[in-house]
Amino acid sequence: MEKRIAVLVSNDLNHDQRVLKTCETLASKGWKPYVIGREMRDSSALTIPFEGHRMRLPFKRGVGFYAALQFALIRALQSQSFAAIWSNDLDTLLPGYLVSRWNKIPLVYDSHEYFTEAAGLTGRPLQRGVWLRLEQFLFPRIRSVITVNHGIAGAYVKRYPAAKSGKPFVVRNMPRKRKLAVKDNVKWRARLGVSQGQCLLILQGAFLDKDRGVKLAVETVRIRPEWSLVLVGAGTEWEWAKDQVDSFSGRLICLPKMPFEELRSLTASVDVGLSLDQGNHGNYWMSLPNKLFDYIHAGIPIVASPMPEVAHVINHYEVGAVVESMDAPGVALAIERVLECDPTHWKKRSVEAASELNWEAEEGQIHAALDQAGCA
């Protein structure tokens, strides 16, 4: 008999590939996920293959938003019966923890980032202090914790050496194992207005905000008129880039977030994938962006900033180049290095890397986290 597990998020569900893959893994273990998220002004109809509920909140940001989110999640959790709770990120953890204690059911905490060191809290000591105090209260008391890479797992161990969970389980956010996406250069270049002979770069991300590399990518293309750049996503720097489009004569294309399969086809049809997050915040410095693995599974070479987790993947699997100087000339030099190799070389390296870097290789840690939480 399926056991219902509440999966808590603070986004609108449709574009969170990690949460959806997690739900698929939970379902394969006999759980019935019920996903609770948020309805936003621009949210499209809910299309996830699981039961779900989206909350309408009276605020979009700030203290009012986070307070409303906590109460709404508690109400949603208490309105139905669940056998376990899966909290994604610190902003959903307090409701998950409280209801798990009240109802005496297991809780798993899945931390998708080093939350208290995120860019949005840098230079905001009051806000960061509130989240840090909350984490300091909750984290040591949680029996089972997952995070997205070994660097963040190590940071949590250092911060909370006596935590009940021990070292967090690591589940990197990788695509499922499948054949490399098929290139469709003619279709995509015609749609984007890019000639067949021009080098096409991509930088993608659900939220392309400050320090995620958009400005650096745009400035790189500005000094190399033979290259074009497509940006896919949303966020403040993506919006900034839209304002620059007219000055690039068609070489800068900004596309909104798109369905995963469509994005996968586009990514396979470009020449180089960019991952240029800047390590100005602890969270970014230790990050391992999803786009890195999307590029590998698309069979294209990567040019990436020199954060330790990212550089390790690039260098160990030989799937691209690490930027040595984080400025436009430095990025251009790294792109030139990967363009010197035949695309078939990068496709071969990507196939070999993808055989190890996939969701199936990671999801055993989800099973272990369930067991540690007491999810019989």
N, C-alpha and C positions, 0 to 999 in steps of 0.2 A: 504494500500500500504506500502511495506517495506521501511524503511528509512535506508540509508547507514551510518554506523559508522566506522571510521578508528580506529583500535586498534593497538597501537604502542608498539613494544618490541625491545630489543637489542640482543635477542638470535635468535636461528634458528627455533623456533616455535614448532617443532615436539614433544618435551618432556616437554613443559610448561603446566602442567595439570591445573594450576590455570587460566591461560589465556584462555585455551580451555573451561573450565567450565564457566568462565565469558561470553565467546561468546555464549555458549548455553543459558545462562540466558538472555542475550541481545536479542537473536533470539526469545525467548519465549515472549518477550515484544514487538515484532513487528519490531525489528531492524535487519538489514542485515550487519553482521560484515565483514569487509575487513581487514585482519590482515597483518601488515607490519613488517617484521623482517629482519634477516640478514642471508646470506648464508656463511657458514664456509667451510673450507677445507674438514672436515669430515662429512658434512651435508648429510644425506640421502635424498631421494626424498621426497618432501613435501606431507604429508598424511593427513593433517587436513581436517575436513569436512566443511570448509568455504573457501570463496575466500581469496587468499593471494598472497603476493609478497615478495620475499626475495632479499635484496640488496647485491651486491658485493662491498666490501669496499677495498681500496688499502692498508690499515693498519690493523693490528690485535690487537694492544694495544697502550697505551700511548696517548699523545696529538693528534697525527695525526689521530688515530682511532676515538676519540670522536669528533674531528672537522668534520671529514668525515661523521660520523653518523648523526650529526645535519643537515648538508647540504643535505644529501641523504634523510632524513626523510621529510625535507621541500619540496624537489622536488617531492617526492612521494605523499605528501598530496596535493600539488598544481596541480598535473597532472590529478586529478580526482575531482569529486564533492562529498562532504560528508555533512551530516546533523549534525554530531557531531564527537567529537574526544575523545578517551579513551587512556590516556597516562599511561603506566606502568613503574614506577620507574623514578628517577630523571634524568637519562641519556636520556630520551625521552621527558622530560617535556617542554624544551624550544621550540622545533619545534611545539609541540602541542599547547602551549600557543600562540606563534606568529601567527600561521595559524588560530587559533580560533578567535583571535582578528581581523586579516585582513579580514576574511570571515564572521565574526559576527555569529559564531556557538558555541554551548555549548561545554565545556570541563570538563571531569572528570579525576582527578589525582588519580591513584591507586598505592600507595606506598607499595611495597612488603617487605621493610625493612627500618630500620633507617639509610638511605643511608650514611649520612655524618659521622656516627660512625662505618662504616664497617671496617672489618679487613684490607682490601686493602688500606685504607687511614690512618691507625694507624702508627704514626711515620713519616708521610709524610705531614708536615704542609702546604707546598705550594699547593699540590693537594687538600688536604682537604679544604683549604681556598677558593680555586676557587669554589668547589662544594657548600660550605656553603654560599658564597656570592650569587651564583645563586639561591639557595634555599631561602635565605633571601629576594631576590627580587621577586621571583615567588610565593612562598607559600601563603603569605598574600593576594594575588590578586586573588586566585582561589576560585571559588564559591562552588565547591563540591570536597571533598577529602575522599578517602577510605584508610585504612591501615589494617594490618594483625592481630593485637591484641590490647588489651586495654592498655598495658604498653606503646607501641609506640604511640598510640593515645594520652595518657596522656602527654607523652614527647613533642609531637607537640603542645599541648595546652599550656604547660608551656613555650615553646620557642616562640610561636606566639599567645599570648592571644587575639590579636585583629584581627586575620585572618578572612577574609570574610566567610570562610567555617564553622567557629565554630569548635566544636570537630569533628574530622574525624569519619566517619562511620567505623565500624569494621566488616570485612569479613575474618574470619579465613579460612585457606586453608584446607578444609576437603574433604574427598571423598564423592561421592554421596551415598545416602541411598540405600543399597542392602543387600542381605544375606551375611553372612561372607563367605570369600573365602574358598573353599574346600581344605583340606589338601591332599597333594599327596606326602607323605614322601618317599615312595618307589621310585617313579620316580626321585625326586630331590636328594635324598641321593645317588642313583645309579649314577646319572649324575655328582654329585660333588665328588664322591668317599668317602663318609662319611658313617660309619657303622650305623645301626639302633639304636644301644644302646648308641651312643656318643651324648653328648649335642652339639647342633648346634646353634650358635649365628649369628645374622645378624646386619650389620650397612649399611644403604643405604643413598644415597644422590646424587643429580645431580652434585654437585661440592664439593668433599671431599677435601677441601683445608686446610691450616694451622688452627689449633685449632678447627677442626670439630670432633676431638675425635678418628681419625683413629689410631694414634700412641698409644694412651692409650688402645684402644681395642686390638691391636696387642700385646702389652706388657702384658695385662691381660691373653690372651690365652697362651702366652709364659710361664707364671708361673703355668698354669693349663693344663697339657698335656692331660687330659681327655676331653677337650673341643675343638671344631673346630669353625672357624669364616669365614663367607662369607661376603665380601665387594662388594657392587654394586654401581657403579657410575663412576666418573671421577675426575680429579683434582690432585694437587701436592702431597697430602698425599696418595691418591690412587696409584699414580705412585710409591711413596716411598714403599708402602706396596708390590707392585708387585716384587720389588727387594728383599723382605724378604721371598718370598714364598718357595724357595728351602730349607730354614733352618727349615721349619715346617713339613716336611714329609707328606704333603697332608692336614694338619690341617688348613691351611690358603688358602682361595680361593678368587681370585679377578676377578670379572666379570664386563664388561663394562655396560653402561646404556642399559636398555632393555625396550621393550614395556610395558606399564602399566599393562596389564592383565597378562603377563608373570611374572612380578615382584610381582604382587599380589599373584599368585599361589605359588611362591617361599617363600614369606614372611609367608604365612599361614602354611608352612611346616617346619619351624624352631621352636626352643624352646623358644628363648628369643630375643626381639628386643632391640638394643642399640641406645641411643641418648645421645652422650657424648660431645656435643659442650661445649667449655670452655669459661667462661664469661670474657675473657681478653679484649673485646672490647664492647662498649656500645650496638652495634647492636646485638651481640651474647647474651649478658646478658639479653636483653629484647625479644629475639627471641622465637618463638613457632614453631619449625620445622615441616614441612609437614610429616616427617617420623613418628612422634608421632601418628598422626591420621591414617596413613597407618597401623601401628602395631595394633591399636585398632580395625580397620575394618578387620584385618586378624585374630583376635581372639587370639593373643599371648601376654604374659606379657611384660612389658617394664622396662628396667633399664636405668635411665636417670640422667643427671647432675642436680645440684640443682639451676638452674635458676628459678626466681620467676614464670613466666608464665607456664613453664614446670612442676614445682613442684606442682603448683595449680591443674593442670589437673590430674596428677598422684594421688595426695592425695585425691582430691575431688571425683574422680570416682573409686578410689581403683583399679587401673589397673596395678600396678607394684610397683617398689621400687625406691626411690631417693637415689643416691649415697651420702654418708656422707663425704667420704674422696676421693678426686679426684686423686687417684693414683691406680696402678694396684691391690694391695691388697684390697683397698676400693671398687673398681668395682667388684672384685671377690666376696667379701662379699655380696654385693647387689644382684648379680646373684644367689648366694647360697640361699638367702632369698626367691627369687621367685620360685626357683626350689623345695623348700620344700613343696609348695602347688601343689595339683593335677592340671593338665592342664585344667580339666573341670571347675575348680573354675575360672581360668582366662578367659576361654571362656564365662562363664556366665557374669562376670563383663564387658567384652568387648561388649557383645550384648547389655547390658543395657546402657553402655556409648555411643555406636554407634547410639542408638536410639535418642540421643540428639545431638551428635557431628557429624553432616553431612552437606553437602552443602545446602540441601533444607532448613535447619534451619537458614542458613546464608544469602541466596540470597535475602531475603526481603530487606536487607540493600543496595543491588545493585539497587533495584527499587527505594528506597528512595534517593539514591545518584543521580540517573537519574532525578528524580523530582526536587531535589534541584538545579541541574545544569541548569534546564530550558529545559530539553529534553521532549517536549510535545509529 
